[in-house]
Amino acid sequence: MKRAAISLLALLAVVSTGCSAWESRRAALNAPNADVAGTWTGKTTGDGKFYPVTMTLEQTGTDVTGAINISGRPDLSGRVRGTVEGEVLKLSLTMQPIPVAKCGSSKTT
């Protein structure tokens, strides 16, 4: 009986934690849309190093565009596009076309 009560309390704690996280996310999504336009600076880590980050964003309604520059990481820098919903900003790095060098010839004789 005691073991069943402990198991039930543990299950209730897990469910409560999950519900709390969902409530926080739902509140963030239902909040008035954030104004994210402007220049943002900060730093991130990777490979045991700190990398300075600068992000310049423009916002029209819920649509967001701009650029991100992570110093020392050109592979993670470039144009971004996304949306803002409440207090939640979703961004994706838009990949630039990669120039391809033309080698050889396809002309046959």
C-alpha positions as a Python dict, from the first residue, in 0.01 Angstrom:
ca = {
    (1, 'M'): (0, 0, 0),
    (2, 'K'): (278, 241, 98),
    (3, 'R'): (467, 157, -224),
    (4, 'A'): (157, 227, -435),
    (5, 'A'): (107, 564, -263),
    (6, 'I'): (471, 663, -327),
    (7, 'S'): (441, 556, -691),
    (8, 'L'): (121, 758, -728),
    (9, 'L'): (286, 1065, -573),
    (10, 'A'): (585, 1031, -807),
    (11, 'L'): (355, 1003, -1109),
    (12, 'L'): (159, 1307, -992),
    (13, 'A'): (482, 1507, -956),
    (14, 'V'): (591, 1418, -1311),
    (15, 'V'): (251, 1507, -1458),
    (16, 'S'): (240, 1834, -1262),
    (17, 'T'): (583, 1932, -1391),
    (18, 'G'): (480, 1859, -1749),
    (19, 'C'): (159, 2056, -1709),
    (20, 'S'): (349, 2347, -1557),
    (21, 'A'): (589, 2361, -1852),
    (22, 'W'): (297, 2348, -2097),
    (23, 'E'): (116, 2626, -1908),
    (24, 'S'): (428, 2845, -1927),
    (25, 'R'): (461, 2785, -2301),
    (26, 'R'): (92, 2851, -2362),
    (27, 'A'): (114, 3176, -2163),
    (28, 'A'): (416, 3283, -2372),
    (29, 'L'): (233, 3205, -2696),
    (30, 'N'): (-83, 3390, -2584),
    (31, 'A'): (101, 3704, -2470),
    (32, 'P'): (100, 4012, -2694),
    (33, 'N'): (349, 3974, -2979),
    (34, 'A'): (696, 4083, -2876),
    (35, 'D'): (875, 4361, -3064),
    (36, 'V'): (1206, 4197, -3160),
    (37, 'A'): (1321, 4453, -3419),
    (38, 'G'): (1666, 4598, -3363),
    (39, 'T'): (2019, 4486, -3297),
    (40, 'W'): (2080, 4214, -3040),
    (41, 'T'): (2420, 4112, -2905),
    (42, 'G'): (2535, 3829, -2686),
    (43, 'K'): (2753, 3522, -2690),
    (44, 'T'): (2718, 3152, -2736),
    (45, 'T'): (2942, 2856, -2668),
    (46, 'G'): (3061, 2569, -2879),
    (47, 'D'): (3368, 2350, -2885),
    (48, 'G'): (3457, 2484, -2540),
    (49, 'K'): (3484, 2843, -2673),
    (50, 'F'): (3277, 3161, -2646),
    (51, 'Y'): (3161, 3319, -2972),
    (52, 'P'): (3025, 3677, -2987),
    (53, 'V'): (2685, 3697, -3160),
    (54, 'T'): (2522, 3996, -3329),
    (55, 'M'): (2173, 3972, -3472),
    (56, 'T'): (1995, 4251, -3659),
    (57, 'L'): (1622, 4193, -3703),
    (58, 'E'): (1339, 4367, -3886),
    (59, 'Q'): (977, 4290, -3803),
    (60, 'T'): (655, 4337, -3998),
    (61, 'G'): (361, 4208, -3795),
    (62, 'T'): (460, 3855, -3698),
    (63, 'D'): (715, 3811, -3981),
    (64, 'V'): (1081, 3857, -3887),
    (65, 'T'): (1383, 3883, -4118),
    (66, 'G'): (1743, 3987, -4065),
    (67, 'A'): (2095, 3865, -4026),
    (68, 'I'): (2297, 3682, -3763),
    (69, 'N'): (2674, 3697, -3730),
    (70, 'I'): (2851, 3451, -3503),
    (71, 'S'): (3216, 3556, -3497),
    (72, 'G'): (3442, 3273, -3605),
    (73, 'R'): (3148, 3067, -3736),
    (74, 'P'): (3064, 3171, -4092),
    (75, 'D'): (2881, 2838, -4131),
    (76, 'L'): (2625, 2958, -3873),
    (77, 'S'): (2608, 3320, -3991),
    (78, 'G'): (2387, 3471, -4258),
    (79, 'R'): (2030, 3573, -4334),
    (80, 'V'): (1752, 3461, -4098),
    (81, 'R'): (1376, 3446, -4142),
    (82, 'G'): (1105, 3354, -3898),
    (83, 'T'): (802, 3452, -3696),
    (84, 'V'): (713, 3583, -3354),
    (85, 'E'): (409, 3450, -3173),
    (86, 'G'): (350, 3609, -2836),
    (87, 'E'): (687, 3595, -2661),
    (88, 'V'): (816, 3306, -2874),
    (89, 'L'): (1060, 3387, -3158),
    (90, 'K'): (1129, 3115, -3415),
    (91, 'L'): (1416, 3178, -3657),
    (92, 'S'): (1576, 2974, -3932),
    (93, 'L'): (1903, 3041, -4106),
    (94, 'T'): (1835, 3079, -4478),
    (95, 'M'): (2101, 2908, -4681),
    (96, 'Q'): (2273, 3109, -4951),
    (97, 'P'): (2330, 2949, -5291),
    (98, 'I'): (2679, 2804, -5313),
    (99, 'P'): (2868, 2906, -5626),
    (100, 'V'): (2987, 2605, -5820),
    (101, 'A'): (3301, 2626, -6028),
    (102, 'K'): (3259, 2491, -6377),
    (103, 'C'): (3531, 2246, -6469),
    (104, 'G'): (3585, 2076, -6801),
    (105, 'S'): (3369, 2092, -7105),
    (106, 'S'): (3061, 1907, -7219),
    (107, 'K'): (3131, 1976, -7589),
    (108, 'T'): (3188, 1664, -7793),
    (109, 'T'): (3349, 1649, -8136),
}
